[in-house]
């Protein structure tokens, strides 16, 4: 049992007792005077508010006079006048007799009566000037509430006339009241500082006495401590682990291994609390859990082996600043074991090991595994996809990413220019996602969906800057790495498995089977049933560029038709339509030397009212302008950015970009885009473009696409 040698520490105990008594006395005086100063400060603030209220009353009167002929417009200054008058009157009365008021925050507050004779005289003089003014204002307010308020104008003139005559005098009195209360508070603050100075001086003197006794005792204790430290110093300076002892208060003992200095980068560790040692390196929540865990070890009824797996510091990462101002990461492992003295648990021995190298090797191994798994997943996806179109998709996608990178580098000076940059990138990445989805290349469509999510966030910002596009650069680099990796895999596969000779693409009817798979996947996600009918696509020898154009266009139009036009199975049954919708894609080459690509569905057609609502909601159109649009003009709203008839954003729809991508394709080909829609009968989109346009399709031209719409 701990016993205190009173005789040994008598001088220190007496000094501490005197110190506590002195500090308690000073604290009590501080509390009392601080409360008084706080009350005086509140009085000063309220007196200052009286000055402001006197001016607000005059302003409200003048605003009422300015709006005297407009009954509705003058209600606001009259309301402000009533509020300011009531507040001024109750506060002035409280200064005179004491009473409840509301402070600047609207909270109830009891204002005591002013105590000095000067302040009482000022309040009395202010009341003499105020009461006639108050009566005039009250008469004005009473007149404003009557139906037949023919006396309103005379009452207003009387109030203004009196206010103009006495306002400066009333303002001066309130200013004098403020100065008087401030001087009173200043005097109390001066007395408080004097008391604090005396108290601090006595406390410092007492502290020096305590320090003298403490140093004398410390000198004796140091000799014992030095002797004990010398016995273990050589051992602790040679071990490679960080060792230290924690007492029941979780304070680190005086003896610890020298390795701790290297591990934590600290110059002083002995005497620190366990929390102070780790607070700069460990999250607050983890630190609280670690403290609780170590405290459990001090309980003898807790089995140390059973709770060992609960150690929250079994592996923890910390960041230490180096000499170059950078941060160095370390991974540490903490072990805790009990140190017992007979039956009492006196210390916990903590062992800290730097396992950074082991963790680094583990992470490198895991990174290699992840890369292998990712490459295997990509290889599996490529093998299962359309073998003819995947290389073409990769090459086109690399070109698209290059264009996106070029757009990102373009300098902009206004929000409009930045927003146009967002729309350009949106159309390119949406087209990329459509092609990837059509080929079931989910690894790329998922990346594109993340890209679109970030673009959606940028599109919603009220003001864009160049820094907002930094995250897009990171996503673009990740996407480029995946495309380059896929390109390398395809090249290796090509070397291993020679491509069979084919006379032309027209000889491969199954060349477009991926479009049916895409339609089935989208229909399943949207609770719909679709039968895709392809005509003409395998009847002509098609170049790689033409295949790419058809694939890009069809992927967008298939998605739009299924998500926006074709009804769900229950809706089609209710409309007495077949459960399975028919989606027809046809390709033809005309005598004029033009290609005609047509996508036709038997769905509900374009929802023109929904298009109008979305155009207004996205800021592309005003309500007044929308009411002047005819059916054809309403249909053309589908090409505006961010306009979508979908209520939600998912992997298939909701971005309002798909038809903009199709319009870009038509513009690039110098083609014509025709949309015909019949309510509850379906929608037909026809893209017509000349042969010569395919040669220049890789270059973006300035010509606009000819867009024609038909509605019924």
HELIX and SHEET records of a PDB file:
HELIX    1   1 UNK A   10  UNK A   66  1                                  57    
HELIX    2   2 UNK A   71  UNK A   97  1                                  27    
HELIX    3   3 UNK A  117  UNK A  144  1                                  28    
HELIX    4   4 UNK A  152  UNK A  236  1                                  85    
HELIX    5   5 UNK A  259  UNK A  264  1                                   6    
HELIX    6   6 UNK A  274  UNK A  278  1                                   5    
HELIX    7   7 UNK A  284  UNK A  297  1                                  14    
HELIX    8   8 UNK A  304  UNK A  307  1                                   4    
HELIX    9   9 UNK A  308  UNK A  310  5                                   3    
HELIX   10  10 UNK A  356  UNK A  384  1                                  29    
HELIX   11  11 UNK A  387  UNK A  409  1                                  23    
HELIX   12  12 UNK A  415  UNK A  438  1                                  24    
HELIX   13  13 UNK A  442  UNK A  459  1                                  18    
HELIX   14  14 UNK A  466  UNK A  469  5                                   4    
HELIX   15  15 UNK A  470  UNK A  496  1                                  27    
HELIX   16  16 UNK A  505  UNK A  507  5                                   3    
HELIX   17  17 UNK A  509  UNK A  512  5                                   4    
HELIX   18  18 UNK A  513  UNK A  525  1                                  13    
HELIX   19  19 UNK A  544  UNK A  560  1                                  17    
HELIX   20  20 UNK A  561  UNK A  565  3                                   5    
HELIX   21  21 UNK A  569  UNK A  574  1                                   6    
HELIX   22  22 UNK A  608  UNK A  617  1                                  10    
HELIX   23  23 UNK A  623  UNK A  627  1                                   5    
HELIX   24  24 UNK A  631  UNK A  635  1                                   5    
HELIX   25  25 UNK A  636  UNK A  639  5                                   4    
HELIX   26  26 UNK A  658  UNK A  668  1                                  11    
HELIX   27  27 UNK A  691  UNK A  695  1                                   5    
SHEET    1   A 2 UNK A  99  UNK A 102  0                                        
SHEET    2   A 2 UNK A 108  UNK A 111 -1                                        
SHEET    1   B 5 UNK A 252  UNK A 256  0                                        
SHEET    2   B 5 UNK A 242  UNK A 246 -1                                        
SHEET    3   B 5 UNK A 344  UNK A 354 -1                                        
SHEET    4   B 5 UNK A 327  UNK A 341 -1                                        
SHEET    5   B 5 UNK A 316  UNK A 321 -1                                        
SHEET    1   C 6 UNK A 530  UNK A 535  0                                        
SHEET    2   C 6 UNK A 581  UNK A 589  1                                        
SHEET    3   C 6 UNK A 594  UNK A 601 -1                                        
SHEET    4   C 6 UNK A 682  UNK A 690 -1                                        
SHEET    5   C 6 UNK A 672  UNK A 678 -1                                        
SHEET    6   C 6 UNK A 706  UNK A 711  1                                        
END                                                                             
